[in-house]
Amino acid sequence: MKTDSFEFRLSTVGKALCAVSIGAGILATVLANTRAPLFAGIALGLYLLFAIRVADQWEKVAVLRFGRYMGLRGPGLFYIIPIVDTVSRYVDQRVRVASVSAESTLTRDTVPVNVDAIVFWMVWNPEKSILEVQDFAQAITLSAQTALRESIGRHELHQMVAEREMLGQELQRILDQKTGPWGITVQSVEIRDVQIPSELQDAMSREAQAERERRARTILGQAETEIAEKFGKAALTYQDNPVALHLRAMNMLYEAIKERGSMVIVPSSAVETMGLGGSLATAALGGAKPQ
């Protein structure tokens, strides 16, 4: 049972000692034929039941005497003075997880998104977490949700989708600065999901398709420019070397007619210039490769 910032937890050791004390009192009452041992056994058993406490290996607890902080106890067995002493909630020092979400939050470019994140945190100073914060688990959750909304408003949609790790690191830094004075450290923040409204998904898909088409045309234009530059350099070479031009032309004709059954028609002036004459036409019609 939890009451605000205090916790009432009976230990198995206290329960066992209470049972032993009451049993011993009953036995002594039967042997001595008087009720005094029974009352003494019950009183001792109740004292041990409420005085002996146990904290697990990963837990710490604060003891207050008449409302004044006396120190931390645990892990293991410890005792208090019933009625005089009270104990705070048992502080779990293991890594814990808080799931936070921000619904319909506007990004920097005014796009409403739903973002889910996971915060990994732990208590490194139980004394501060007990004395400084009433409910540090709820404080972590609310602080993470607020920080998540603020971070969404500072980023555009494409940044949140493509740079989730960066957004998580920023949230971790913001939360760590806030929770450090509470004795709590935020180890990491992971952005689990970024949901975009369905009416915007089609528009974004068309935008991405248009962007891909633009890049494809840009690449094609760059390729045409490079080819034109290469042809320009080749033209300068052939301009000063007509023999190389003739050999290139002959090679192109050969490549065109080397497949069986193919035929290429070229102007007679070009054939006479290259000195091939009628033998080239005969070889093309007959399917024979020129020698």
Backbone as a ProteinNet text record, in pm:
[ID]
protein_1_A
[PRIMARY]
MKTDSFEFRLSTVGKALCAVSIGAGILATVLANTRAPLFAGIALGLYLLFAIRVADQWEKVAVLRFGRYMGLRGPGLFYIIPIVDTVSRYVDQRVRVASVSAESTLTRDTVPVNVDAIVFWMVWNPEKSILEVQDFAQAITLSAQTALRESIGRHELHQMVAEREMLGQELQRILDQKTGPWGITVQSVEIRDVQIPSELQDAMSREAQAERERRARTILGQAETEIAEKFGKAALTYQDNPVALHLRAMNMLYEAIKERGSMVIVPSSAVETMGLGGSLATAALGGAKPQ
[TERTIARY]
84.8	0	87.7	64.7	141.9	56.1	115.9	48.5	138.3	102.8	179.3	324.7	417.6	558.7	610.6	523.2	566.8	509	578.9	537.4	538.3	435	424.1	444.1	553.2	583.7	634.8	565.5	609.8	705.7	810.1	909.4	872.9	919.7	896.8	970.4	1086.4	1161.5	1081.4	1024.4	942.8	820.8	756.8	640.1	678.3	792.5	835.5	867.8	939.4	973.6	848.4	753.2	627.5	555.6	551.1	485.2	557.3	691.1	768.1	743.4	741.6	721.1	583.5	481.8	347.1	336.1	397.6	394.1	465.3	579.6	650.9	569	499	414	301.4	240.7	132.7	185	302.8	360.6	394.5	452.6	486.8	362	255.2	128.8	72	81.1	30.5	113.7	245.1	331.9	321.7	314.9	313.2	172.6	73.5	-67	-96.1	-40	-65.1	-64.4	-137.2	-149.5	-38.5	41.8	146.8	241.7	291.8	379.9	311.5	179.8	108.7	107.5	77.2	75.6	215.4	315.7	453.6	494.7	454.6	487.2	418.8	291.2	219.2	282.9	318.1	379.7	514.2	595.6	725.7	709.5	612.3	589.8	546.8	457.1	414.3	529.6	612	726.5	820.5	853.6	942.7	879.2	746.5	677.4	692.6	680.8	686.5	827.2	916.6	1050.5	1149.4	1136.7	1234.1	1186.4	1269.7	1237.5	1349.8	1318.4	1415.5	1403.5	1518.1	1523.3	1598.9	1548.7	1614.4	1748.5	1825.8	1960.8	1963.1	1860.8	1858.1	1779.2	1745.9	1660	1730.6	1685.5	1724.8	1598.2	1603.3	1488.1	1537.9	1464.3	1500.2	1419.9	1486.9	1422.1	1407.3	1285.7	1256.9	1211.5	1271.1	1235.7	1165.9	1039.3	955.5	960.7	964.3	963.5	1099.4	1204.7	1339.2	1418.8	1486.6	1561.9	1679.1	1687	1792	1895.7	1864.7	1961.2	1895.8	1978	1931.2	1956.9	1871.9	1888.8	1877.6	1941.8	1937.9	2060.8	2080.7	1995.3	2019.7	1924.8	1935.5	1844.2	1881.2	1799.4	1829.7	1726.1	1742.6	1620.7	1633.2	1523.1	1492.8	1370	1325.5	1252.2	1224.9	1146.5	1001.2	912.1	772.8	714.2	626.5	558.1	653.1	773.8	871.5	929.5	963.8	1027.1	926	946.7	872	971.1	930.3	1017.5	950.6	1033.8	983.9	956.1	918.4	904.2	1039.6	1036.5	1158.3	1198.8	1321.3	1369.5	1441.2	1391.2	1450.6	1560.1	1684.4	1797.9	1833.4	1748.9	1771.6	1726.3	1770.4	1728.3	1579.7	1506.9	1363.2	1325.3	1207.9	1162.1	1033.2	1027	905.2	866.2	742.7	692.1	614.7	654.5	589.4	543.4	444.2	391.7	348	356.1	309.9	214.4	89.3	-13	-47.1	-55.8	-95.7	-13.7	118	208.3	262.1	264.2	308.5	459.6	514.4	656.8	688.3	815.6	855.7	791.9	768.4	702.2	552.1	495.8	351.1	285.6	347.9	289.5	253.3	126.3	89.5	137.2	207.3	260.1	231.3	228.3	219.5	351.2	418.8	551.5	547.8	599.4	614	762.3	797.8	938.6	948.2	1068.8	1098	1215.4	1200.1	1303.8	1359.4	1491.4	1559.2	1628	1592	1644.7	1667.9	1746.6	1774.5	1805.6	1786	1814.5	1957.3	2043	2181.2	2205.6	2114.6	2124.5	1988.2	1963	1831.1	1794.5	1894.2	1865.3	1802	1859.4	1803.4	1665.7	1651.4	1523.5	1411.3	1442.4	1340.1	1308.8	1412.9	1394	1355.5	1393.1	1371	1241.4	1194.5	1078.9	975.9	849.9	744.9	722.5	705.4	683.8	773.6	897.5	994.5	959.8	890.4	852.3	754.1	655	560.1	627.5	721.1	792.5	874.4	935.5	1012.6	921.1	806.8	715.1	662.8	619.3	565.7	674.2	793	903	943.3	946.2	981.7	877	751	645.6	654.8	680.2	695.5	816.9	929	1050.8	1032.5	957.7	933.6	852.9	751.3	671.5	755.9	839.9	924.3	1023.4	1081	1177.8	1111.4	989.2	916.7	895.3	860.3	836.2	960.5	1079.4	1203.8	1258.9	1198	1250.3	1144.3	1192.4	1103.1	1076	973.9	929	1037.8	1108.6	1209.1	1324.2	1353.6	1456.4	1412.9	1287	1238.4	1233.5	1202.3	1193.6	1332.4	1424.1	1555.7	1659.7	1637.6	1740.2	1680.9	1627.1	1566.9	1671.3	1788.1	1892.5	1933.7	1945.9	1981.3	1873.7	1747.3	1637.6	1638.7	1668.2	1675.7	1788.5	1904.3	2015.9	1983.3	1912.2	1873.1	1776.7	1681	1588.3	1661	1756.5	1834	1907.9	1968.5	2042.7	1949.1	1832.2	1736.8	1687	1650.9	1599	1706.4	1828.8	1936.5	1966.9	1960.2	1981.6	1872.6	1751.4	1639.7	1638.1	1670.7	1659.3	1786.9	1898.6	2023.6	2011.6	1951.9	1935.7	1845.3	1768.3	1682.2	1753	1879	1949.5	1912.6	1863.9	1819	1893.8	1937.8	2004.3	1926.1	1915.8	1850.5	1958.5	1957.4	2063.8	2046.2	1926.2	1903.3	1755.2	1729.2	1592.2	1585.4	1490	1472.8	1337.6	1341.9	1218	1163.9	1051.9	998.6	919.7	841.4	756	721.5	714.8	669.3	555.4	434.2	315.7	271.9	251.3	211.4	64	-16.2	-157.3	-171.2	-273.7	-292.4	-312.4	-374.3	-397.4	-267.6	-162.2	-34.2	57.2	26	114.2	116	-1.1	-6.3	72	55.6	128.3	278.4	321.4	464.7	517.1	433.4	474.2	493.3	400.1	414.4	536.4	560	677.3	806.4	811.6	931.1	949.3	837.6	846.5	896.5	845.7	891.4	1038.7	1081.7	1222.3	1311.9	1269	1347.1	1354.3	1242.4	1242.9	1334.9	1334	1423.7	1569.8	1604	1742.3	1780	1683.8	1712.9	1740.8	1660.2	1682.7	1813	1846.6	1973.2	2092.1	2083.6	2191.4	2201.9	2085.4	2086.4	2147.9	2113.8	2172.3	2322.8	2368.8	2512.7	2582	2517.5	2575.8	2584.4	2478.6	2480.7	2591.8	2610	2716.3	2853.2	2876.5	3004.7	3028.1	2920.3	2934.3	2967.8	2900	2928	3071.5	3121.3	3261.5	3356.9	3327.6	3413.9	3410.1	3289.3	3278.6	3354.8	3350	3425	3574.4	3625.9	3767.8	3802.6	3711.5	3736.8	3735.5	3645.8	3639.6	3768.6	3826.1	3954.3	4064.8	4059.6	4161.7	4146.1	4018.6	3995.7	4019.3	4002.8	4020.9	4163.2	4258.2	4398.8	4453.6	4369.9	4417.5	4308.7	4302.6	4197.7	4207.9	4329.1	4344.1	4271.9	4285.9	4217	4066.3	4016.8	3874.3	3826.5	3905	3868.1	3866.3	3966.7	3970.7	3853.1	3816.9	3702.6	3574.1	3559.8	3441.4	3433.9	3549.3	3551.6	3515.4	3564.2	3533	3384.9	3323.8	3181.6	3100.4	3141.1	3072.9	3089.1	3206.8	3230.8	3142.9	3133.6	3049.7	2903.2	2862.4	2724.1	2689.2	2787	2753.5	2808.3	2872.5	2935.7	2833.7	2713	2610.6	2556.6	2531.6	2489.1	2352.4	2341.7	2215.6	2188.6	2282.7	2258.8	2304.5	2249.7	2284.5	2281.8	2384.7	2396	2411.5	2334.6	2343.3	2411.6	2519.7	2595.5	2607.8	2627.5	2646.3	2767.3	2755.8	2865.8	2991	2973.5	3091.3	3172.9	3101.4	3174.1	3247.6	3182.9	3248.9	3372.5	3360.9	3476.5	3588.5	3551.1	3654.2	3732	3663.6	3732	3796.2	3775.1	3841.3	3789.9	3661.9	3611.2	3549.1	3480.7	3421.6	3310.4	3293.8	3183.5	3204.3	3330.4	3353.6	3281.7	3267.9	3200	3051.7	2985.9	2843.6	2824.8	2914.7	2904	2917.4	3013.6	3033.3	2913.5	2851	2736.9	2617.4	2589.7	2476.1	2496	2616.8	2643	2659.2	2663.1	2676.2	2817.3	2914.6	3055	3119	3208.8	3282.7	3395.9	3413.4	3521.6	3655.4	3748.9	3882.9	3972.3
-119.2	0	123.3	217.3	339.4	458.1	544.1	667.1	782.6	854.3	968.4	928.6	978.4	948.9	841.6	771.7	669	533.7	428.6	294.1	202.9	123.6	27.8	-111.9	-175.7	-308	-396.1	-505.4	-600.3	-700.9	-734.3	-829.1	-970.5	-1067	-1207.7	-1244.4	-1181.9	-1207.8	-1160.6	-1039.3	-988.9	-1075.1	-1121.4	-1208.3	-1338.7	-1394.6	-1521	-1502.7	-1394.9	-1371	-1341.3	-1272.8	-1246	-1376.2	-1465.3	-1593.9	-1675.2	-1672.4	-1745.8	-1689.3	-1555.8	-1493.1	-1525.9	-1516.5	-1547.8	-1695.7	-1781.6	-1924.1	-1954.5	-1888.8	-1908.4	-1857.6	-1746.1	-1694.4	-1788.8	-1848.4	-1944.7	-2066.3	-2115.5	-2232.4	-2201.4	-2084.5	-2047.1	-2029.2	-1978.9	-1962	-2095.9	-2193.2	-2327.1	-2390.4	-2373.8	-2436.9	-2366.8	-2233.8	-2158.4	-2135.7	-2166.4	-2149.3	-2004.3	-1911.5	-1769	-1699	-1587.5	-1520.2	-1417.5	-1390.3	-1288.3	-1322.7	-1446.3	-1477.4	-1458.1	-1484.8	-1467.6	-1321	-1231.1	-1088.9	-1039.1	-1089.3	-1049.6	-1099	-1221.6	-1275.9	-1200.1	-1162.3	-1085.7	-948.3	-881.7	-748.6	-755.7	-855.5	-869.2	-903.8	-990.2	-1028.3	-909.9	-826.9	-708.9	-610.3	-597	-505.9	-554.2	-681.7	-735.8	-729.3	-746.4	-743.2	-607.2	-500.5	-366.3	-306.5	-362.4	-303.8	-357.5	-482.4	-543.4	-530.2	-470.7	-450.1	-507.1	-529	-583.1	-505.5	-462.9	-398.2	-489.7	-502	-587.2	-527.2	-606.8	-567.2	-435.9	-409.1	-289.9	-174.6	-183.5	-84.5	-7.6	116.2	201.3	262.5	292.9	352.9	454	564.1	668.1	649.5	667.8	656.4	796.1	828.2	956.9	932.8	1004	992.6	1120.7	1108.2	1224.6	1326	1275.4	1361.6	1412.8	1381.9	1430.5	1320	1356.8	1258.7	1204.4	1072.2	1006.8	936.7	908.3	841.8	734.5	674.9	569	432.7	338.5	200.7	108.1	-7.5	-107.4	-101.1	-202.6	-323.1	-418.9	-510.4	-609.1	-579.6	-637.7	-629.3	-500.2	-432.4	-315.9	-306.9	-225.6	-214.6	-68.7	-43.2	90.1	79.6	196	200.1	228.4	133.6	156.6	282.1	347	470.8	589.5	573.2	682.4	703.9	594.8	603.5	570.5	634.8	602.4	586.3	511.2	487.6	543	594.1	644.9	529.2	563.7	460.2	396.1	269.7	198.8	244.3	291.5	345.7	235.6	205.8	106.3	174.4	124.5	186.3	118.4	30.3	-31	63.6	31	110.7	88.6	198.5	190.1	255.5	222.6	268.3	346.6	461.3	541.7	564.1	532.1	551.2	682.4	770.4	901.5	919	1004.4	1031.2	1175.9	1229.2	1365.1	1356.5	1384.6	1369.6	1504.4	1504.6	1622.8	1746.2	1725.4	1836.7	1892.7	2023.9	2087.4	2094.4	2055.1	2069.5	2214	2240.2	2376.3	2421.2	2327.6	2360.9	2333.7	2342.3	2335.4	2208.9	2094.2	1965.3	1893.1	1856.2	1784.9	1640.2	1596.9	1460.8	1402.6	1269.5	1195.1	1120.7	1147	1090.7	1008.9	886.6	799.4	782.2	791.4	779.5	695.1	640.4	560.6	624.9	647.4	709.8	605.5	585.3	494.5	579.3	557.8	640.3	555.8	611.3	541.8	643.4	601.3	685.1	656.9	757.7	740.1	796.5	881.4	936	923.8	813.3	793.7	904.4	960.1	1064	1186.2	1231.9	1346.9	1315.3	1198.1	1163.6	1155.6	1119.2	1110	1246.8	1325.2	1452.2	1566.7	1558.8	1670.7	1659.1	1536.1	1516.5	1429.9	1468.7	1391	1258.3	1263.2	1142.7	1154.8	1105.8	1126.8	1048	935.2	858.6	938.9	999.9	1081.5	1208.3	1264.3	1384.2	1355.2	1237.4	1199.2	1188.9	1124.3	1105.7	1238.5	1326.9	1455.7	1544.4	1542.8	1623.2	1574.6	1442.7	1387.6	1423.9	1421.3	1456.7	1603.8	1691.2	1833.9	1859.5	1797.1	1815.4	1762.7	1653.3	1597.9	1695.1	1757.4	1854.3	1976.8	2022.5	2137.9	2104.8	1985.6	1946.9	1930.5	1879.2	1865.9	2002.2	2101.2	2235.1	2303.3	2255.4	2316.6	2248.1	2139.7	2065.2	2055	2044.6	2021.6	1872.1	1842	1703.5	1612.4	1655.5	1567.7	1540	1634.7	1610.6	1504.3	1508.4	1410.7	1270.2	1261.3	1129.9	1073	1157.3	1109.3	1112.1	1192.4	1209.5	1180.3	1060.7	1024	1014.5	963.5	949.5	1085.6	1183.4	1318.1	1376.7	1355.1	1403.3	1336.7	1207.1	1136.9	1188.7	1217.7	1272.6	1410.3	1490	1622	1610.8	1520	1499.3	1449.5	1360	1310.6	1423.8	1512.2	1624.2	1717.9	1746.6	1835.4	1773.5	1645.9	1580	1562.2	1531.5	1509.9	1638	1751.7	1878.2	1905.8	1863.4	1888.8	1791.3	1664.3	1562.1	1543.4	1602.7	1589.4	1633.4	1750.7	1792.3	1699.8	1615	1521.3	1390.3	1377.2	1251.5	1144.9	1186.7	1094.3	1125.9	1025	1044	974.7	1040.7	984.1	925	794.3	726.6	739.1	727.1	739.5	760.8	818.2	837.9	786.5	700.9	644	686.4	741	776.5	650.4	604.7	476.5	489.5	596.7	608.4	754.4	792.6	925.7	904.4	935.6	911.8	1041.3	1032.7	1147.3	1130	1236.6	1224.3	1164.7	1082.8	1011.8	1107	1222.6	1316	1377.9	1372.4	1426.8	1321.5	1195.3	1090.9	1088.2	1105.8	1107.4	1225.2	1342.5	1460.2	1440.8	1383	1359.2	1255.7	1155.1	1053.9	1115.3	1204	1270.4	1362.3	1427.6	1514.6	1434.8	1319.1	1235.1	1182.2	1144.7	1096.3	1205.8	1327.1	1438.7	1468.3	1456.1	1480.6	1375.5	1249.2	1143.7	1167.2	1209.1	1236.3	1353.6	1455.1	1569.7	1526.6	1442.4	1395.1	1310.8	1226.8	1143.5	1229.3	1334.9	1422.6	1500.1	1537.2	1608.3	1518.8	1393.8	1299	1274.3	1261.4	1240.8	1361	1483	1602	1608.3	1570.1	1568	1466.3	1350.3	1249.2	1300.8	1368.9	1424.4	1529.6	1609.1	1710	1645	1540.8	1471.3	1406	1345.6	1283	1387.4	1502.6	1609.6	1657.6	1667.4	1709.9	1606.8	1478.3	1374.7	1378.4	1397.8	1407.4	1528.9	1638.8	1757.7	1731.5	1662.8	1629.2	1533.8	1436.2	1343.3	1416.3	1514.3	1590.2	1666.5	1722.4	1792.5	1697.5	1576	1476.5	1436.9	1408.5	1367.6	1482.8	1604.3	1720.2	1728.1	1695.4	1701.8	1568.1	1464.1	1331.9	1262.7	1288.9	1227.3	1075.7	1022.5	876.2	810.9	869.2	815	821.6	927.5	940.2	831.1	804.2	696.4	561.6	536.1	407.2	392.3	499.9	495	469.4	532.2	510.1	366.6	312.9	173	79.2	109.1	24	28.3	146.4	157.8	78	82.7	2.3	-146	-183.6	-325.1	-373.2	-292.2	-328.8	-338.8	-255.4	-256.3	-376.5	-427.5	-533.6	-670	-676.5	-804.6	-912.5	-869.5	-968.3	-1025.5	-1152.2	-1220.1	-1168.5	-1138.2	-1094.9	-946.9	-868.2	-725	-650.8	-532.1	-450.9	-305.1	-231.5	-90.1	-14.1	91.6	176.6	306.2	338.5	460.5	537.5	668.9	748.2	700.7	707.2	660.4	744.2	871.5	956.5	910.6	865.1	817.6	688.8	600.3	473.5	498.2	589.4	619.2	684.8	768.9	834.7	733.9	632.3	532.1	423.7	425.7	331.4	191.3	173.5	37.7	-12.2	76.7	38.4	-61.7	-138.3	-233.1	-354	-382.6	-502.8	-495.9	-374.4	-359.4	-395	-347.2	-378.8	-527.6	-589	-732.6	-811.6	-771	-842.4	-825	-704.7	-681	-764.9	-770.2	-846.2	-993.6	-1040.7	-1184.1	-1228.7	-1137.8	-1176.8	-1211.5	-1194.3	-1227	-1111.3	-1141.5	-1037	-985.7	-856.2	-800.7	-844.7	-868.5	-912.4	-793.4
0	0	0	-92.8	-102.4	-60.2	21.2	62.1	25.7	-80.4	-127.5	-148.9	-64.9	-87.3	6.7	79.7	172.9	131.5	172.2	132.6	253.9	265.9	375.1	316.8	357.3	303.8	418.2	444.9	546.4	484.9	560.1	510.9	553.6	477.7	513.2	642.1	664.3	787.2	908.3	899.8	1010.1	1035.4	927.7	944.2	1013.2	974.2	1034.6	1182.9	1217.7	1358.7	1440.8	1379.1	1449.6	1481.6	1385.6	1408.3	1514.9	1513.5	1613.4	1753	1763.4	1894.7	1950.7	1867.2	1914.9	1952	1870.4	1903.7	2034.6	2056.6	2182.6	2300.2	2280.5	2389	2422.9	2319.3	2343.6	2419	2377.3	2444.2	2589.1	2612.8	2751.2	2835.5	2775.2	2847.5	2890.8	2800.4	2833.7	2945	2937.4	3037.4	3173	3169.1	3295.4	3348.9	3270	3308.6	3348.5	3270	3290.4	3155.1	3142.5	3014.1	2987.2	3083.4	3066.3	2951.3	2939.3	2824.6	2689	2684	2557.5	2515.3	2608.6	2576.8	2538.1	2608.8	2578.1	2438.9	2407	2274.7	2162.8	2185.4	2083.4	2065	2174.8	2165.4	2093.6	2131.4	2065.7	1917.6	1886.9	1747.8	1662	1714.8	1639.2	1619.8	1723.2	1709.6	1599	1601.1	1498.3	1359.5	1353.5	1224.3	1157.1	1235.9	1177.9	1180.5	1261.1	1275.2	1173	1136	1046.4	902.3	819.5	678.2	592.4	465.5	369.6	239.6	188.1	56.1	-39.4	-160.1	-259.8	-303.4	-375.9	-415.7	-493.9	-572.2	-657.6	-595.5	-467.2	-404.6	-293.6	-275.7	-163.6	-105	26.6	91.3	193.4	208.5	304.3	433	547	677.6	737.5	782.8	845.6	989.1	1080.8	1221.8	1265	1298.4	1328.1	1214.6	1090.4	972.5	930.6	1006.3	973.9	905.4	798.8	720.2	801	810.1	887.7	801.3	675.5	588.9	503.8	418.6	330.1	391.5	359.3	404.1	282.5	296.4	190.1	101.1	19.5	10.5	126	144.6	250.1	367.5	482.9	602.7	679.4	726.4	813.3	904.1	1007.8	1102.2	1130.5	1174	1212.6	1346.5	1402.8	1526.3	1486.9	1508	1468.1	1532.9	1458.3	1497.8	1492.9	1543.4	1544.4	1405.3	1338.9	1207.5	1097.3	982.7	861.3	747	646.5	531.3	406.8	315.3	188.6	94.2	-27.7	-129.6	-158.6	-189.3	-226.1	-367.2	-378.7	-505.7	-582.9	-700.4	-789.6	-870.8	-858.1	-926.1	-1057.3	-1104.7	-1235.7	-1347.3	-1469	-1584.9	-1608.7	-1624	-1645.6	-1778.6	-1825.5	-1956.6	-1939.4	-2005.9	-2009.6	-2154.3	-2188.3	-2323.7	-2328.6	-2420.6	-2433.6	-2577.3	-2595.6	-2729	-2737.8	-2858.7	-2887.4	-3006.2	-2982.3	-3085.7	-3148.2	-3282.3	-3360	-3322.7	-3317.5	-3288.1	-3418.9	-3433.1	-3556.4	-3562.3	-3678	-3701.5	-3739.8	-3765.9	-3801.8	-3932.1	-4025.8	-4151.5	-4144.8	-4023.5	-3997.3	-4051.5	-4026.9	-4062.7	-3932.8	-3912.3	-3789.4	-3793.3	-3689.4	-3683.2	-3544.9	-3540.9	-3414.9	-3396	-3285.7	-3261.3	-3132.9	-3140.4	-3023.7	-2994.3	-2866	-2825.6	-2699.4	-2676.4	-2557.3	-2485.6	-2355.7	-2273.9	-2177.2	-2180.7	-2088.1	-1980.4	-1854.6	-1746.9	-1621.8	-1530.3	-1405.4	-1295.8	-1171.6	-1055	-1010.4	-1015.5	-972.3	-832.1	-783.6	-648.2	-581	-508.2	-447.1	-348.1	-278.5	-179.4	-244.5	-356.7	-426.7	-484.6	-543	-605.8	-503.7	-379.1	-275.3	-216.9	-190.9	-121.5	-214.2	-342	-433.6	-513.5	-539.9	-628.3	-556.6	-567	-502.8	-574.9	-706.6	-787.2	-910.2	-897.8	-1005.9	-1131.6	-1119.7	-1239.2	-1325.1	-1261.4	-1335.3	-1388.1	-1310.7	-1355.3	-1480.4	-1487.4	-1606	-1727.5	-1711.5	-1823.8	-1877.1	-1785.3	-1828.8	-1888.4	-1830.4	-1885.1	-2023.3	-2042.1	-2172.8	-2277.4	-2239.2	-2334.5	-2374.1	-2277.8	-2307.7	-2395.4	-2362	-2441.6	-2583.2	-2597.7	-2730.2	-2815.2	-2758.9	-2833.9	-2872.8	-2781.2	-2812.5	-2923.6	-2918.6	-3020.7	-3157	-3160.9	-3287.7	-3350.7	-3269.3	-3322.4	-3376.2	-3338.6	-3387.1	-3511.3	-3557	-3671.2	-3780.2	-3903.3	-4015.9	-4031.1	-4111.7	-4122.6	-4177.5	-4282.1	-4342.2	-4244.6	-4154.5	-4054.6	-3954.7	-3916.1	-3818.9	-3877.1	-4006.2	-4069.4	-4097.9	-4144.2	-4186.3	-4075.4	-3970.3	-3867	-3729.4	-3713.7	-3586	-3474.7	-3508.5	-3407.2	-3352.5	-3440.6	-3398	-3306.9	-3340.5	-3257.7	-3120.8	-3117.3	-2989.6	-2901.9	-2961.8	-2884.7	-2829.3	-2906.2	-2858.3	-2740.1	-2748.1	-2637.6	-2513.5	-2532.2	-2418.5	-2348.9	-2426.7	-2368.3	-2291.1	-2346.8	-2279.9	-2149	-2153.1	-2033.7	-1927.5	-1970.6	-1874.1	-1796.5	-1864.1	-1794.3	-1691.9	-1721.7	-1630.4	-1514.1	-1538.3	-1434.4	-1354.2	-1397.2	-1322.2	-1177.5	-1149	-1008.6	-926.9	-991.1	-919.2	-886.9	-927.4	-906.4	-1006.7	-1122.9	-1226.7	-1355.2	-1425.5	-1553.3	-1663.8	-1777.6	-1895.9	-1984.2	-2000.9	-2074.9	-2225.6	-2274.2	-2418.7	-2445.1	-2562.1	-2609.3	-2752.3	-2779.7	-2913.2	-2970.1	-3091	-3161.2	-3226.9	-3179.2	-3226.1	-3355.3	-3369.1	-3487	-3509.8	-3637.3	-3678.8	-3776.5	-3734.5	-3815.9	-3883.1	-4014.9	-4095.4	-4132.4	-4133.1	-4172.9	-4312.1	-4330.5	-4457.6	-4574.7	-4550.9	-4661.1	-4712.5	-4631.6	-4675.5	-4737.3	-4715.8	-4766.8	-4919.3	-4985.1	-5131.5	-5187.7	-5126.1	-5173.3	-5158.9	-5048.2	-5028.5	-5126.6	-5158.6	-5255.2	-5393.9	-5434.5	-5563.9	-5565.2	-5454.8	-5446.7	-5460.4	-5394.2	-5404.1	-5546.2	-5612	-5749.2	-5843.2	-5823.8	-5906.5	-5882.5	-5758.8	-5727.3	-5792.3	-5790.7	-5857.1	-6007	-6068.6	-6211.7	-6244.8	-6159.1	-6181.3	-6176.3	-6078.5	-6068.7	-6189.2	-6237.8	-6354.5	-6477.8	-6497.2	-6612.2	-6598.3	-6478.2	-6456.7	-6490.2	-6446.2	-6475.8	-6626.4	-6694.3	-6839	-6910.7	-6867.2	-6928.1	-6907.6	-6787.5	-6763.1	-6852.5	-6873.4	-6962.3	-7105.7	-7154	-7289.8	-7304.3	-7200.7	-7204.9	-7213.8	-7135.6	-7139.7	-7275.6	-7332.4	-7464.6	-7570.3	-7564.4	-7660.8	-7649.5	-7525	-7507.1	-7566.7	-7548.6	-7606.3	-7759	-7815	-7960.5	-8012.6	-7939.1	-7980.1	-7984.4	-7883.6	-7882.6	-7997	-8024.9	-8135.6	-8269.6	-8286	-8411.1	-8435.5	-8329.9	-8344.9	-8388	-8335.8	-8375	-8521.6	-8562.3	-8700.8	-8798.8	-8755.3	-8843.5	-8896.9	-8818	-8858.1	-8904.5	-8904.2	-8943.2	-9025.5	-9159	-9242.2	-9250.2	-9240	-9246	-9128.4	-9010.3	-8893.5	-8910.7	-8973.9	-9000.2	-9094	-9200.1	-9293	-9222.5	-9140.1	-9069.7	-8973.9	-8910.7	-8821.2	-8897	-9013.9	-9095.7	-9144.2	-9187.8	-9231.2	-9116.6	-8998	-8882.8	-8849.7	-8861.5	-8836.1	-8936.9	-9066.9	-9168.7	-9141.6	-9101.1	-9072	-8955.5	-8853.1	-8739.4	-8781.4	-8875.4	-8918.7	-9004.4	-9087.7	-9182.8	-9143.3	-9024.2	-8989.7	-8952.4	-8911.5	-8883.7	-9014.8	-9018.9	-9141.6	-9186.3	-9315	-9372.8	-9360.8	-9307.2	-9292.4	-9416.3	-9437.3	-9552.5	-9510.2	-9552.9	-9521.7	-9651.4	-9668.2	-9786.9	-9747.5	-9819.6	-9793	-9922.4	-9912.6	-10034.9	-10114.2	-10246.8	-10332.1	-10313.5	-10284.5	-10265.7	-10146.1	-10038.3	-9921.8	-9950.8	-10030.8	-10065	-10148.7	-10250.2	-10335.4	-10256.4	-10161.1	-10081.1	-9999.4	-9947	-9866.1	-9950.3	-10087.4	-10175.1	-10166.9	-10127.1	-10114.6	-10243.5	-10318.4	-10446.5	-10432.4	-10535.7	-10540.6	-10454.5	-10415	-10333.6	-10199.5	-10145.5	-10017.2	-10029	-10138.1	-10156.6	-10178.6	-10255.1	-10281	-10152.2	-10068.6	-9943.4	-9850	-9853.7	-9765.3	-9809.7	-9945.5	-9994.5	-9976	-9990.2	-9979.4	-9837.2	-9744.4	-9605.9	-9567.3	-9662	-9631.4	-9562.2	-9471.5	-9400.8	-9486.4	-9492.6	-9573.2	-9518	-9611.3	-9572.4	-9545.8
[MASK]
+++++++++++++++++++++++++++++++++++++++++++++++++++++++++++++++++++++++++++++++++++++++++++++++++++++++++++++++++++++++++++++++++++++++++++++++++++++++++++++++++++++++++++++++++++++++++++++++++++++++++++++++++++++++++++++++++++++++++++++++++++++++++++++++++++++++++++++++++++++++++++++++++++

